[in-house]
Each structure stands twice: as C-alpha cells, then as structure tokens.
Amino acid sequence: MVRAAIVGLGWWGLQITESLRGSSLVDIVIGVDPDAESRARAKSLGLQTCDSLNQVLCREDIDAVIICSPHRFHRDQMLACAAAGKHIFCEKPFSTTAAEADEVLEAVERAGVALGIGHERRFESAIVELQRQASSGELGQLLVFEGNFSQDKFLNLDPSNWRLSPVEAPVGPLSATGIHLVDLAISLFGKPVSVLARLSTQATTFANGDTLAISLSFEGGQTALITAILTTPFVGRVALYGSTGWVEIRDRSHPEKSSGWDVISVKRGEEPETHFVAPEPTVRWNIERFAESIEGIREYPVPHEQIRANVRAFEAISRSAVSGQIVEIRTER
C-alpha cells in the first residue's frame, strides 16, 4: 500500500480522492490546501487535512504526493517532493515551460523517485488496443491522428476562477482538455517538431480563449489535428488513420462520469467492425499503476521523454496561439 498526500482539494483533487476510495494499492492519508473552505469540504468527506505541503514532506508515513494544484505551483511543489524523497504524481499539464520540465525531470532522476502524470486516457482499454494496433503494423503506415475533446463545464465557473485566467491557465482549452490529445498523439507518433495553433474567444468572455485548433507535425512525417472547445456540449473523439486501416473511438459521456466508448475499425478489404467498451475507472487505474511502479511490480507506461515532449509541445502551442505563426519544437534533450 502506497501512502499518499494529495495537494489541491478543489474539484479534481476531490474527484481523485473519491476514485481511490477502497483501493488496495493507494491510501490517501491527508489532503493539503491553503484554502479553509476547500479543507472543510475535504473534511466532510472524512479526509484529514492541513494547509502546507511542508507539513507532509517531513512525515515518514507519506510515500508519495499527488499534485492537483494550479499549474503555476507544479514546478516548486515537485522540486520540494523530489528533495524530500517523495514519489510524485502530477496532474496535467506537468508544467507550462520546457525549462521547468527539464529542471523537474532532472531532480526526479537524481532523487530516484517514481513519477506519474494525469493522462488517464492512456489507460482506457480502447486506447490501449489502438496503440497495440498502431505498433503492430495492423493499420499500415501511420498517417494522421485526429482528436476533439470539448465540454461546457467551465460555463458554470465564477469568472475569477483560476481555470479562466490567462496567467494561471494560459490557452485555456489546451490545459483543460487538449493536452490529453497531444499526449495521445505523442504516444503514437513520437516527438512533434512543429505546430500551428489558432486560439480564439468566440462564444464566451473567457480571457484565455474558448476555441482552440492545433496542427502538429511529427518527426516521421505524421500529423495530428486537434480541437478543444470550452463552450460546446461534451464531445470526445479520437481517430487514427493508417495506410491500410483506421480506428475511431467515441466517448458516450464526459470521462468524469464515463458511460463507455463506441469503437469502429476498418481494414482494407474487410467489413467494418464495431464494438462497445464499458465504463472503466481510468483515473484510479492510472494512479494505481503509478503505485505499482513504486513497488517495482510494473513499469509506468509514460516515460520521462514523452512527458518532456508533451511540455515542449504545450509551450510551442501556447506561443503559436499568440503569434498565429508556425513554431518549431526542440526535440533534442
């Protein structure tokens, strides 16, 4: 059993806490948040709380820290955890700049602690099967990835919420949902080398945008076309196109309360195949896989180099969204 503290007791921090209730691999021992109201909500769910990360880093009964704080705190909190020898699971985005990501990854590697990242879509059975078909050659030469992850949950947020701030959450649709699709594209194609992004605010007053479209180019010549919108009712879809076949995965509902996925696959010369994948607790599976990596049971499936590539893509997308120009992405370490 990995004993963990969770930092950030807002909406998603409490979602993670609930998802791990009854887990045989991870025990949330304490929650950390400087906000008294957030701590009170967590206490009402039976969670012990405190107001400072330092209070848990010195505890011998804490093995790992799950970070769900606003993005700008991730770097300092992860560096503090690594220095204290605590294993780290960080929500997306890992960081917003390549320099921060490099600094943290070097600290993690020096400390020899395990690292996990909040890209739970990688743990969906349909995505795992998609990755298998891609790597096995069943789809032929991989050509194009398409993805759309849009939702309207942020319409209910107070305008002062950090998720709507261009400082706290630059390029809002990217940090909210689009970064999950960037991660999936990297898992399939490797390192992206350039990006053209368009960000706009068309249907809301969100200062960090409500509509994002991205075209990512990869080392092998492949392209990822990604859209993320913060006003359209929920839609989740990914598709991978190869020279001899393609696969499309559609979410039936928001992953927060998944009702499963519909999958269609087509291979040249064969009839289309369709099937349904039942709901799965992928948030829990992700963190439990992180716990298994701590215990040496199984390797965590998101390597450091893919985390690094994701952050470099995040930074480049943010720059392109502002400039409207193609931005090159550094690939060497």
C-alpha positions in Angstrom: 0.0 0.0 0.0 1.4 3.4 -1.1 0.5 6.1 1.4 -0.1 9.4 -0.3 -0.9 13.0 0.4 -3.0 14.9 -2.1 -2.2 18.6 -2.8 -5.1 20.7 -4.0 -8.6 19.9 -2.8 -10.6 21.6 -5.5 -13.0 19.8 -7.9 -10.4 17.4 -9.4 -8.5 16.8 -6.2 -11.7 15.6 -4.6 -12.5 13.5 -7.7 -9.2 11.7 -7.4 -9.7 11.2 -3.7 -13.1 9.6 -4.3 -11.8 7.5 -7.2 -9.2 5.9 -4.9 -11.6 5.1 -2.1 -11.3 1.4 -1.3 -8.1 1.0 -3.4 -5.8 -1.8 -2.3 -2.8 -0.1 -3.7 -3.1 3.6 -2.7 -4.2 5.1 0.6 -4.9 8.9 0.7 -3.7 9.7 4.2 -4.0 13.5 4.1 -5.1 16.4 1.9 -3.3 19.7 1.6 -4.8 23.1 0.6 -4.2 26.7 1.9 -7.9 27.5 1.4 -10.0 26.9 4.5 -13.2 26.2 2.6 -11.5 23.6 0.4 -10.2 21.9 3.6 -13.7 21.9 5.1 -15.2 20.2 2.1 -12.5 17.5 2.2 -13.0 17.0 5.9 -16.7 16.5 5.3 -15.7 13.5 3.2 -13.6 12.1 6.0 -10.2 13.3 4.9 -7.6 14.6 7.3 -6.2 17.9 6.0 -3.5 20.5 6.6 -2.6 23.8 4.9 1.0 23.3 3.9 3.0 20.9 1.8 5.9 21.2 4.1 3.8 19.6 6.9 3.6 16.3 4.9 7.0 16.2 3.3 8.6 15.6 6.7 6.3 12.7 7.6 7.7 9.2 7.3 4.2 7.8 6.8 3.9 9.6 3.4 5.4 7.8 0.5 4.1 9.8 -2.4 2.4 13.1 -3.2 -0.4 13.6 -5.7 -0.3 17.2 -7.1 -3.6 18.7 -8.2 -2.8 22.4 -7.6 -3.0 25.2 -10.3 -0.3 24.8 -12.9 2.0 27.6 -11.7 2.6 25.7 -8.5 3.7 22.4 -10.1 7.4 23.1 -10.5 8.1 24.2 -7.0 5.9 21.5 -5.4 7.5 18.7 -7.5 11.0 20.0 -6.7 10.2 20.0 -3.0 8.8 16.5 -3.2 11.9 15.2 -5.0 14.2 16.8 -2.5 12.2 15.1 0.3 12.4 11.7 -1.5 8.7 11.5 -2.1 7.3 9.8 -5.2 5.4 12.3 -7.4 2.1 12.0 -9.3 1.3 15.3 -11.1 -1.9 16.4 -12.8 -1.6 17.7 -16.3 -0.1 19.9 -17.5 3.1 18.7 -16.0 4.5 22.2 -16.4 4.0 25.1 -18.9 7.6 25.6 -20.0 10.3 23.3 -21.2 12.8 24.8 -18.8 10.6 23.9 -15.8 10.1 20.4 -17.1 13.8 19.8 -17.7 14.6 21.1 -14.2 11.9 18.8 -12.5 12.8 15.7 -14.5 16.5 16.1 -13.7 15.6 16.5 -10.0 13.3 13.4 -10.2 16.0 11.3 -11.8 18.7 12.4 -9.3 16.4 11.6 -6.4 15.4 8.2 -7.9 11.7 8.7 -7.1 8.8 7.4 -9.3 6.9 9.8 -11.5 3.3 9.7 -12.8 1.3 12.1 -14.9 -2.5 12.7 -15.0 -3.1 11.4 -18.6 -5.7 8.8 -17.7 -6.8 8.5 -21.3 -3.8 6.2 -21.9 -5.4 3.7 -19.6 -8.7 3.3 -21.5 -8.9 -0.2 -22.9 -9.9 1.2 -26.3 -6.8 3.4 -26.4 -4.6 0.6 -25.3 -5.9 -1.5 -28.1 -5.4 1.4 -30.5 -1.8 1.7 -29.5 -1.3 -2.0 -29.9 -2.7 -2.0 -33.5 -0.6 1.0 -34.3 2.7 -0.5 -33.1 1.9 -4.0 -34.6 1.6 -2.6 -38.1 -2.1 -3.7 -38.4 -3.0 -0.2 -39.7 -0.1 0.0 -42.1 2.0 3.2 -42.2 0.6 5.6 -39.6 -0.5 8.9 -41.2 -2.9 11.2 -39.3 -4.3 11.4 -35.7 -7.5 13.4 -35.2 -8.9 14.3 -31.8 -11.6 16.5 -30.3 -12.1 16.9 -26.6 -14.7 19.6 -25.9 -17.0 20.4 -23.0 -19.0 23.2 -21.4 -18.4 22.7 -17.7 -16.4 25.9 -17.4 -19.5 28.0 -18.2 -20.6 27.4 -14.6 -17.3 28.7 -13.1 -17.0 32.1 -11.4 -15.2 34.5 -13.7 -12.4 34.8 -11.0 -11.7 31.0 -11.1 -8.0 30.3 -11.9 -9.0 28.0 -14.7 -10.2 31.0 -16.7 -7.1 33.1 -16.1 -4.7 33.7 -18.9 -1.9 33.8 -16.3 -2.9 30.7 -14.3 -4.1 28.6 -17.2 -2.7 30.0 -20.5 -4.5 28.8 -23.6 -7.5 27.6 -21.6 -8.8 24.8 -23.9 -5.3 23.4 -24.2 -4.6 23.0 -20.4 -8.2 21.9 -19.8 -8.7 19.1 -22.4 -6.5 19.5 -25.5 -3.3 18.4 -23.7 -4.7 14.9 -23.3 -4.9 14.6 -27.0 -1.4 16.0 -27.5 -0.3 13.2 -25.2 -2.1 10.5 -27.1 -0.6 11.8 -30.4 2.9 11.7 -28.9 2.3 8.1 -27.6 1.5 7.1 -31.2 3.9 9.2 -33.3 6.8 10.2 -31.1 8.2 13.7 -30.8 6.4 16.6 -32.5 8.7 19.0 -34.5 6.4 22.0 -35.3 2.9 23.4 -34.6 0.4 25.9 -35.9 -2.3 26.8 -33.4 -5.3 29.1 -33.5 -6.9 30.3 -30.3 -10.0 32.5 -30.1 -12.8 33.6 -27.8 -16.0 33.4 -29.8 -18.8 32.4 -27.6 -17.8 33.3 -24.0 -15.9 36.0 -22.2 -13.1 33.7 -21.2 -9.8 35.7 -21.2 -7.8 32.6 -22.0 -9.9 31.5 -25.0 -12.8 29.2 -25.6 -11.8 27.6 -29.0 -8.5 26.0 -30.0 -7.4 24.3 -33.2 -3.9 22.7 -33.5 -1.9 21.1 -36.3 1.1 19.2 -35.0 3.8 17.8 -37.3 6.0 14.9 -36.2 9.5 13.6 -36.9 8.2 10.7 -39.0 6.0 13.0 -41.2 2.7 12.3 -39.4 0.2 15.0 -38.5 -2.1 15.4 -35.5 -5.2 17.6 -35.9 -6.6 18.5 -32.5 -9.5 20.7 -31.4 -10.6 21.7 -28.0 -13.6 23.9 -27.2 -14.9 25.2 -23.8 -18.5 26.0 -24.8 -19.7 23.1 -27.0 -21.6 20.4 -25.1 -19.4 17.5 -24.4 -17.9 15.6 -27.3 -14.9 13.3 -27.2 -13.5 11.6 -30.2 -10.1 10.3 -31.4 -9.3 8.6 -34.7 -6.1 7.2 -36.2 -5.6 6.7 -39.9 -3.1 4.4 -41.4 -2.3 3.4 -45.0 -4.3 0.1 -44.7 -6.9 0.8 -41.9 -8.3 3.2 -39.4 -9.9 3.3 -35.9 -12.2 5.8 -34.4 -13.1 5.9 -30.6 -16.1 8.0 -29.4 -16.9 8.8 -25.8 -20.5 8.4 -24.8 -20.2 10.9 -22.0 -17.6 13.1 -20.1 -14.8 11.0 -18.6 -15.8 12.3 -15.1 -18.8 10.0 -15.2 -18.0 7.8 -18.1 -20.7 5.7 -19.8 -18.3 3.9 -22.1 -16.9 4.2 -25.6 -18.0 3.2 -29.1 -15.2 1.9 -31.4 -15.3 1.4 -35.1 -12.3 -0.1 -37.1 -11.9 -0.6 -40.8 -9.1 -2.5 -42.6 -8.7 -2.7 -46.3 -10.7 -5.5 -47.9 -12.7 -6.2 -44.7 -16.1 -5.2 -43.3 -16.2 -2.5 -40.7 -16.1 -3.8 -37.1 -17.9 -2.0 -34.2 -18.0 -2.7 -30.5 -18.7 -1.1 -27.2 -16.3 -0.7 -24.3 -18.0 -0.4 -20.9 -17.1 2.4 -18.4 -13.7 2.0 -16.7 -12.1 3.7 -13.7 -9.2 5.0 -15.6 -8.3 7.8 -13.2 -7.9 5.2 -10.5 -6.1 2.8 -12.8 -3.5 5.5 -13.7 -2.6 6.2 -10.1 -2.6 2.5 -9.1 -0.2 1.9 -12.0 2.0 4.7 -10.6 1.8 2.9 -7.2 2.8 -0.4 -8.8 5.9 1.3 -10.3 6.9 2.5 -6.8 6.6 -1.1 -5.6 8.5 -2.4 -8.6 5.5 -4.5 -9.8 5.1 -3.0 -13.2 6.8 -0.2 -15.2 4.8 3.1 -15.6 3.8 3.4 -19.2 4.6 7.2 -19.7 8.4 7.6 -20.0 10.1 10.8 -19.0 11.0 11.7 -22.6 7.3 11.7 -23.5 6.4 13.9 -20.6 9.3 16.2 -21.7 8.0 16.2 -25.3 4.4 17.0 -24.1 5.6 20.1 -22.2 7.7 21.3 -25.1 4.6 20.9 -27.3 2.5 22.8 -24.7 4.9 25.7 -24.7 5.1 25.8 -28.5 1.3 25.6 -28.9 1.0 28.5 -26.5 3.4 30.6 -28.5 1.8 29.7 -31.8 -1.7 30.5 -30.4 -0.4 34.0 -29.5 1.6 34.7 -32.7 -0.5 32.9 -35.2 2.7 31.5 -36.7 4.2 28.1 -37.1 6.5 27.4 -34.2 9.4 24.9 -34.2 9.6 22.4 -31.3 13.0 21.5 -30.0 13.4 17.7 -30.0 16.9 17.2 -28.5 17.3 16.8 -24.8 
